[in-house]
Amino acid sequence: MADQKLTVGIADMKVLQGEGILVTYALGSCIGLCFHDPRLRLGALLHIMLPLNMEAGRTHTLKYADTGIKETLRQLEVKGASRARMTVKIAGGAKMFEIAGGSGLGNIGQRNIESVHTILKRENIRLIGEHTGGSIARTMLFDVASGQACVRSYGQKDIIF
């Protein structure tokens, strides 16, 4: 994998072109999304925390699936990316905590997965790889030159897709 490595924080997104690795850590109930335009060797990694942005002022855009995906697509399209060529791979959405009383907060990971699927479909972006659910935290690495994603979890074999 390439030399340049950029870390994407929680509720953050980075774009790289040509070559380099984008990496995000601590994907529990959060979801990492690797966007890739193979012709331009252009990629972005977005780390979302929650399914929908309900804030009146629409601040913290990248924290939410709906506004984060829209903003990532906007930035990639400014650099010439085409939705017809673009693909996405996702990881995360784990159920990290059992919450008594059947609280909806208990499975925010599943709500994140469903929200990401719905928004990608609405935006006409092809989802071509997924490692979601379960109850383990993940680290996601994305090689923008090849479009290859790698998911690492403690005590597990790397998943490359």
N, C-alpha and C positions, 0 to 999 in steps of 0.2 A: 504493500500500500504506500501511497505517496508521502512525501516529507511534510508538507504543510498540514497542520492539524489545528482546527478551530473548535473551541468548546462552545456549545450552545447551552445556555443556562435554562432554568425553569421559567416558563412564560417568556421565551426568547426565540429568535430565529436568526439564522445566518445564511448567506448566499455565497457560493463559490463557483468559479468558472475555470475550466481547463483541467486542473488537477488539485487534489488535496482531500483531506478527510475532515468531515464534520462529525463531532461526537457529542452525545448528550447522556448524562448520568441520571440515576434515580428516577427511572420511569416505573413508578408503582401504578397508581390509578391514572397517572398522566399518560399521554400518548405522544410518541415521537412520529413525525411524518417526514419521509424523505421524498422530496419532489425532484424529478429528473427530466430534462430535455436532452435526449442522447445526441441529437445532431449538434447542438451547441456545447455539449459537455458542461451543461449548466445545472446546478443542483442547489437545493435549499433543504435545511433541516429545521423543522418547527417543533417546539416542545409545548404542548397545550396542557392546561390543568383541569379545565371545566368545559362542559358541553356548550353552554350558551351565555352570551354577554347580555346580562340584564341591566347593566349600569346605564343610567340616563345619559351620561356624558361620553359613553363609549371609550373610556380610558382603559389602559392596560390591554390593548387590542390583542396582543399575542397570547394572552392568558387563556383565551376561549377558542373552542373549535370553530365557531361560526366566523367571528371577526379575524381570527388568526389565519385561517385558510384563505379568506378573501384578501388579506393584506399580503400574504406570501405570494399568491397568484399575481397580484398587482405588481409586486416588485420583480417577479420573474418575467412578466410580460413586458415591463419597461426595458428589460435587457434582451428582448427579442424572443422569449420562449413562446411556443405554440401549444395551446391546449390539446390540439390534435395529436401532437407528439408526446406530450407530457404524461408521465406515469408517477404513481405514488406507492410507497411501501410504508406500512405502519407497524409499530410495536408498542406494547404497554397495555393499559386498561385492566390491570390486575385488581382483584378484590383483596385489598391489603388488611382490612380490619373487619371483624365481626362486631356489629353494633346491635345491642339488645333492643327489643321493641319494634323490630321491623322498620327502622328508620331508613328513608330513601338514601341517606348519606352513606349507608353501608356499602352500596355498590355503585359508587360514582364511576368506577372503572368501566362497568358495563354501559352506563349512560354515555360516557365519553366515546366508547366504541360505536354505539348506535348513532350518535350525533355525527361523528366523523364520516361514517358510511353514507348517511343521508346527505351531508353537505357536499362530499365529493361527487356523488351521483348528480345532485342539483347543479354543480359547477361543471359537469361533463368531464371529469378527470378520472382516468382508469386506475383503479386500485389493483396492483398486480402481485402484491405480496403482503403477508400479514402474520404477525406472531403476537397474539393478544390473549387476554383473559388469564386464567390461572390465579396464583397467589404469590408470585415471585417478582421481585424488582428486576429491572433490566437496564443494561447500558446498550446504547445503539450507536454504531459507527456506520458512516456512509461515505463511500468513495465516489466523488462526483464524476471522475473520468469514466469509470466502468458502470456506474449506477448500482453497484453491489452494496447491499446492506448486510451488517453483521450484528447479531444480538448476543450479548454476553450476560449470563446470570451466574451467580455464585454457585459453585458445585455442579454446574451443567456444562455440556458441550456447547461450543459456539454454534449458532444457527446462522448459516449464510444463505441469503436469498436475494 
